[in-house]
Amino acid sequence: MAFIPQLTLFSWEEIEEIGDLRRLVLVLDSMPDEPLMRALETGRGRGRNDYPVRAMWNSLLAGVVFEHRSIESLRRELLRNGQLRHVCGFDSLRGVEAVPSASAYSRFLSGLMDHTEEVEELFERVLWLVSCELPDFAQHVAIDGKAISSHARRKGRGDDRRGELDADWGTKSYSVNREDGSVERKSRSWFGFKLHTVVDSTYELPLAFELTKASEAEQPVAGQLLEHLEEKQSLLFENIEYLSADKGYDTTSLHRRLWDEHGIKPVIDIRNLWKKPDGSDSTCGVKGLPGVAYSFDGKVYCYSSNGRRHKMAFGGFEKNRGTLKYRCPAHHYGTECCSKGSCPLGKSVRVPIDTDRRVFGPVARDSYVWKDLYKKRTAAERVYSRLDTSFGFELHTIRGLAKMKLRVGIAYMAMLAMALGRIKQNKADQMRSLVASA
């Protein structure tokens, strides 16, 4: 917490309960921001101190906790709410005169952007404190991208502050299933940025993030986020067992990097590039295993002497061999097969994952385990949903890449600090709630 020593004639807590402000106190008490405060105070030097650094920082966190969508909305709340001014650390004796002006907040945010290293270190610090409280933290992670539109509607020119100098246009394509069973391809475009986040799939908390222009591809940023986690949170990075992602991250290089370099099992959806002109799916033979073929979604088949195709049963991953084991359906399921007893494949076959790294991996794509693990990818979507609804990014007034990244970072730090406070209160079931009273 940005501790503020102050001499007052009274305390709001002595008059009445602070009620909903306890949520803010929980975040402030859990935020290890003293190094950042000292850096900001050193930067201010001996200049005017009408609006103390610590009080302004606490008020920014209050704006996040109480879902204010703009600085003006936060200022109006401070002007009318003496309790909130007191909790943030503004001089109670000055009354409404203690509330910073809009220009003061603008200068303060500019000063924060000059201390990006300290802000990033604060995020890493609170993340580490959360990981110390949760032994199974970051065992299963998910990664996803999110479109964030700029408040500006067009590119700015020169010093035009009403425009946007950093953003560009991005497009996202997706499929919609029609009632008649056909699939319709749609796309949406936005002018702004793209937020890339790695989250813990169990606790739905952010682990690392990056903000780019809207046109930036997702796969290269995924590699950068992994490098960042390995460098900044090495012990946390070693805890990762699975990484789930949608088909936007479906590349051979990412599959190889996750498993071969880091021992992380990828659970990534696959793009269907195997469709025939008639819309049906094709199969590909497995090298060295005559009579065995596989489809793009990881199903492995064997063919009997009469040409009939049978789906083989998954028998497990053999780490030392780097292979997936598949069993004869006639022996495993007891199905009828004209080649039973004379099949050259025997009772089982081994398919190397190097046959096709997008199709085969340590977790078999055609297994119940893979499907259950992939469902956890939606944790990233729920984090983004809270970012929109609880943190005000659905309707915001932010322009510029640096300011947008700062505001995302503050929101994520508040999310982690709230979770840390709930854990210390033995209320871990409420760690994702910004609404429940502390």
Summary of the structure (lengths in Angstrom):
residues: 438
radius of gyration: 27.0
end to end distance: 16.3
largest distance: 94.5
contacts: 1321
relative contact order: 0.13
helix: 41%
strand: 20%
